[in-house]
């Protein structure tokens, strides 16, 4: 039976409209702060079926960030309103400044949560490598705003409610081996510009290394953290995540580590599966939704720390 042309056109229009309805609405170039003659922006992706929670996705590799790297990461498909943040790039902006700008980004999202249909107490953060480091800086050092600030955004808290990240630097004072200070020297010599003049002396590196290392700021009030790291990573040693995990458990706070056996610095084919597990982590921590396969959340049993070792 032949279908009349008007019917086929109507069917095509309906199908196209249905597919478009499932795509997230994208709001481009939302300015979250201005300083030093520049405006820093985020893109907001609003899902077709929002779940009321938000994910802050940090675009950062080697503390460089640009708009070409913007994608929603698939989070809107799971119902998460996604705030994709671009920060100032090193060496023009140093890591200390970048951390401050990321705190501002979280405050901005929280201040505008109602506008975007998000619960301000249901904010997760994610990133990889430098983006993972910045995620953990928010986890361990994010906090209350200034109640006397003129700008209402700066009165908001920069604390996040859950973290899921890939291969994050956590300790610049012990990069691959104990005592291996890599703050702009050694294996991180190529990133000297990211740390600025404070890293030019041994004393400066020691102080700045502690300031910028999440492992030294772990505390009981921090959010639950999920990390995936390859044990053959040549850039960020697996020991970075292992020691961070141990420190979290010493403090009695929730942290889980998945180790990808034989995996390097990203690019393994199972990364989509890891991202799905991160979605389940956010579902559990932000929405109270239990996953099909339970996470190991017993933080009191230190020699049995929740580490999953999986083949690449």
C-alpha positions as CSV (number, residue, x, y, z in Angstrom):
1,X,0.0,0.0,0.0
2,X,1.4,3.4,-1.0
3,X,1.1,6.2,1.5
4,X,0.1,9.6,0.2
5,X,2.8,12.2,0.1
6,X,1.1,14.5,2.7
7,X,1.0,11.6,5.1
8,X,4.7,10.9,4.7
9,X,5.6,14.6,5.1
10,X,3.5,14.7,8.3
11,X,5.2,11.5,9.6
12,X,8.6,13.0,8.9
13,X,7.7,16.2,10.6
14,X,6.4,14.4,13.7
15,X,9.5,12.2,13.9
16,X,11.8,15.2,13.6
17,X,9.9,17.1,16.2
18,X,10.0,14.1,18.6
19,X,13.7,13.7,18.2
20,X,14.3,17.5,18.8
21,X,12.1,17.3,21.9
22,X,14.6,14.8,23.4
23,X,17.6,17.1,22.8
24,X,18.7,19.4,25.6
25,X,18.1,23.1,25.3
26,X,21.5,24.8,25.1
27,X,22.0,28.3,26.5
28,X,25.4,29.5,25.2
29,X,28.0,31.9,26.8
30,X,26.4,32.6,30.1
31,X,28.9,34.9,31.9
32,X,29.6,33.8,35.4
33,X,32.4,36.3,36.2
34,X,34.4,39.2,34.7
35,X,37.8,40.4,35.7
36,X,41.1,41.5,34.2
37,X,39.3,42.6,31.1
38,X,37.9,39.2,30.3
39,X,34.5,37.5,30.7
40,X,34.4,33.8,31.7
41,X,31.5,31.8,30.5
42,X,29.6,28.5,30.9
43,X,27.1,26.8,28.6
44,X,23.9,25.5,30.2
45,X,22.3,22.3,28.8
46,X,18.7,21.9,30.0
47,X,17.4,18.3,29.6
48,X,14.0,17.4,28.1
49,X,13.1,15.6,31.4
50,X,15.0,17.3,34.2
51,X,15.4,15.5,37.5
52,X,16.0,18.7,39.6
53,X,19.7,18.2,40.1
54,X,22.7,19.8,38.3
55,X,26.1,18.7,37.1
56,X,29.0,21.2,36.8
57,X,31.3,19.9,34.1
58,X,34.8,21.5,34.1
59,X,36.5,21.8,30.7
60,X,40.2,21.6,31.6
61,X,43.3,19.8,30.4
62,X,46.7,21.0,31.8
63,X,44.7,23.9,33.2
64,X,43.9,25.1,29.7
65,X,40.2,25.6,28.7
66,X,38.4,26.6,25.6
67,X,35.0,26.6,24.0
68,X,35.9,24.0,21.4
69,X,35.9,21.4,24.2
70,X,32.3,22.1,25.2
71,X,30.0,19.1,25.2
72,X,27.2,18.1,27.6
73,X,28.9,14.9,28.5
74,X,25.7,12.9,28.2
75,X,24.5,14.1,31.6
76,X,21.2,15.7,30.2
77,X,20.1,12.3,29.0
78,X,20.1,11.2,32.6
79,X,18.0,14.3,33.5
80,X,20.8,16.5,34.8
81,X,20.9,20.1,34.0
82,X,24.5,20.5,33.0
83,X,26.7,23.6,33.4
84,X,29.8,23.3,31.2
85,X,32.3,25.7,32.6
86,X,35.2,27.3,30.7
87,X,37.9,28.8,32.9
88,X,40.8,31.2,32.2
89,X,43.7,29.4,30.6
90,X,47.3,29.2,32.0
91,X,49.8,30.8,31.8
92,X,47.6,33.9,31.5
93,X,45.7,32.7,34.5
94,X,47.5,30.7,37.2
95,X,46.0,27.7,39.0
96,X,45.3,29.7,42.1
97,X,43.2,32.1,40.0
98,X,41.5,29.3,38.2
99,X,40.5,27.7,41.5
100,X,39.0,31.0,42.6
101,X,37.0,31.3,39.3
102,X,35.7,27.7,39.7
103,X,34.4,28.6,43.2
104,X,32.7,31.6,41.6
105,X,31.1,29.4,38.9
106,X,29.6,27.2,41.6
107,X,28.3,30.2,43.5
108,X,26.8,31.5,40.2
109,X,25.0,28.2,39.6
110,X,23.6,28.2,43.1
111,X,22.5,31.8,42.9
112,X,20.6,31.1,39.7
113,X,19.4,27.6,40.5
114,X,15.7,28.5,40.5
115,X,16.1,30.1,37.1
116,X,17.4,26.8,35.7
117,X,15.1,24.5,37.6
118,X,17.8,23.0,39.9
119,X,17.8,22.3,43.6
120,X,20.8,24.4,44.9
121,X,21.6,21.5,47.3
122,X,21.9,18.9,44.6
123,X,25.0,20.0,42.6
124,X,27.6,17.5,41.4
125,X,30.9,18.3,39.7
126,X,33.0,16.3,37.2
127,X,36.1,16.6,35.2
128,X,39.2,14.7,34.1
129,X,42.9,15.3,34.8
130,X,43.2,19.0,35.6
131,X,39.4,19.1,35.6
132,X,39.5,16.3,38.1
133,X,42.0,18.3,40.3
134,X,39.7,21.3,40.2
135,X,36.7,19.1,41.0
136,X,38.5,17.9,44.2
137,X,39.6,21.4,45.1
138,X,35.9,22.3,45.1
139,X,35.1,19.2,47.1
140,X,37.7,19.8,49.8
141,X,37.9,23.6,49.8
142,X,34.5,24.9,48.6
143,X,32.6,26.7,51.3
144,X,30.4,29.4,52.6
145,X,30.2,32.7,50.8
146,X,30.6,36.2,52.2
147,X,27.3,37.3,53.7
148,X,28.4,41.0,53.4
149,X,29.4,40.8,49.8
150,X,27.9,43.5,47.5
151,X,27.4,40.9,44.7
152,X,24.7,38.5,45.8
153,X,26.4,35.7,43.9
154,X,29.4,35.9,46.2
155,X,27.1,35.4,49.2
156,X,26.4,31.9,48.0
157,X,28.3,28.7,49.0
158,X,30.8,27.1,46.6
159,X,30.5,23.7,48.2
160,X,29.4,20.9,45.9
161,X,27.2,17.9,47.0
162,X,28.9,15.1,45.1
163,X,32.0,14.5,42.9
164,X,32.8,12.0,40.1
165,X,36.1,12.5,38.2
166,X,38.9,10.9,36.2
167,X,42.6,10.6,37.1
168,X,42.9,13.7,39.2
169,X,46.2,15.2,40.6
170,X,45.8,15.3,44.4
171,X,49.3,15.9,45.8
172,X,52.0,18.0,44.1
173,X,54.5,17.4,46.9
174,X,54.6,13.7,46.3
175,X,53.9,13.3,42.6
176,X,55.2,9.8,41.7
177,X,57.4,9.1,44.6
178,X,57.4,10.4,48.2
179,X,59.1,13.8,48.3
180,X,58.8,14.3,44.6
181,X,57.7,17.9,44.5
182,X,56.5,18.5,40.9
183,X,55.1,22.0,41.2
184,X,56.3,23.4,37.9
185,X,59.5,21.2,38.0
186,X,60.4,17.6,37.3
187,X,57.6,15.8,35.5
188,X,55.5,19.1,35.5
189,X,58.3,21.4,34.3
190,X,56.2,22.1,31.2
191,X,53.5,23.5,33.4
192,X,55.7,26.0,35.3
193,X,53.7,28.9,33.9
194,X,50.5,27.5,35.4
195,X,51.9,27.9,38.9
196,X,53.5,31.3,38.5
197,X,56.4,33.0,40.4
198,X,55.6,31.4,43.7
199,X,56.9,28.1,42.2
200,X,60.3,29.6,41.5
201,X,61.8,28.8,44.9
202,X,61.8,25.7,47.0
203,X,60.0,27.4,49.8
204,X,57.4,28.8,47.4
205,X,56.8,25.3,45.9
206,X,56.4,23.8,49.3
207,X,53.7,26.3,50.4
208,X,51.9,26.4,47.1
209,X,52.1,22.6,46.7
210,X,50.1,22.3,50.0
211,X,47.7,25.1,49.1
212,X,46.8,23.5,45.7
213,X,46.8,19.8,46.8
214,X,43.3,18.5,47.7
215,X,44.9,15.7,49.8
216,X,45.9,18.2,52.5
217,X,42.3,19.6,52.8
218,X,40.3,16.5,53.2
219,X,37.8,17.0,56.0
220,X,34.7,15.4,57.4
221,X,32.2,17.8,55.9
222,X,33.2,17.1,52.3
223,X,30.9,15.5,49.7
224,X,31.1,11.9,48.6
225,X,33.7,11.3,45.9
226,X,34.1,8.8,43.1
227,X,37.3,8.5,41.1
228,X,38.4,6.4,38.1
229,X,42.1,6.1,37.4
230,X,44.3,3.9,35.2
231,X,47.2,2.1,36.9
232,X,49.5,2.7,33.9
233,X,48.9,6.5,33.7
234,X,52.3,8.0,32.7
235,X,51.2,11.6,33.5
236,X,49.3,11.4,36.8
237,X,50.4,8.5,38.9
238,X,47.8,6.1,40.2
239,X,49.4,6.8,43.6
240,X,47.7,10.2,43.5
241,X,44.3,8.6,43.8
242,X,45.3,5.8,46.0
243,X,46.8,8.1,48.7
244,X,43.8,10.4,48.4
245,X,41.5,7.5,49.0
246,X,43.5,6.4,52.0
247,X,43.4,10.0,53.4
248,X,39.6,10.2,53.0
249,X,39.2,6.9,54.8
250,X,41.4,8.0,57.6
251,X,39.1,11.0,58.0
252,X,36.0,8.7,57.8
253,X,34.5,10.3,54.7
254,X,33.0,8.6,51.6
255,X,35.4,8.0,48.7
256,X,35.5,5.2,46.1
257,X,38.2,4.4,43.6
258,X,37.9,2.3,40.4
259,X,41.3,1.3,39.0
260,X,41.4,0.5,35.3
261,X,44.2,-2.1,35.0
262,X,46.6,-1.3,32.2
263,X,44.9,2.0,31.3
264,X,46.9,5.2,30.7
265,X,45.8,8.8,30.9
266,X,42.3,8.4,29.4
267,X,41.2,7.1,26.1
268,X,40.3,3.5,27.2
269,X,37.3,2.0,25.4
270,X,35.5,1.3,28.7
271,X,35.3,5.0,29.6
272,X,31.6,5.2,28.6
273,X,30.9,2.4,31.1
274,X,32.8,4.4,33.7
275,X,30.7,7.4,32.9
276,X,27.5,5.4,33.3
277,X,28.8,4.3,36.8
278,X,29.4,8.0,37.6
279,X,25.8,8.7,36.6
280,X,24.7,6.0,39.1
281,X,27.0,7.7,41.7
282,X,25.3,11.1,41.2
283,X,21.9,9.4,41.2
284,X,22.7,7.8,44.5
285,X,24.3,10.8,46.2
286,X,22.1,13.6,44.8
287,X,18.7,11.8,44.2
288,X,18.8,8.9,46.7
289,X,18.3,6.5,43.8
290,X,19.8,3.1,44.5
291,X,21.9,1.5,41.7
292,X,21.4,-2.0,40.4
293,X,24.9,-2.9,41.7
294,X,25.7,-1.4,45.0
295,X,28.7,0.8,45.7
296,X,31.1,-0.1,48.5
297,X,30.5,2.7,51.0
298,X,31.9,1.3,54.2
299,X,34.5,3.9,55.1
300,X,35.4,2.4,58.4
301,X,37.2,-0.7,57.2
302,X,40.5,0.7,56.2
303,X,42.4,-2.3,55.1
304,X,39.4,-3.2,52.9
305,X,39.2,0.2,51.2
306,X,36.6,0.4,48.5
307,X,38.8,-0.1,45.5
308,X,37.5,-1.9,42.4
309,X,40.2,-3.2,40.0
310,X,38.8,-3.8,36.5
311,X,40.5,-4.8,33.3
312,X,40.9,-2.3,30.5
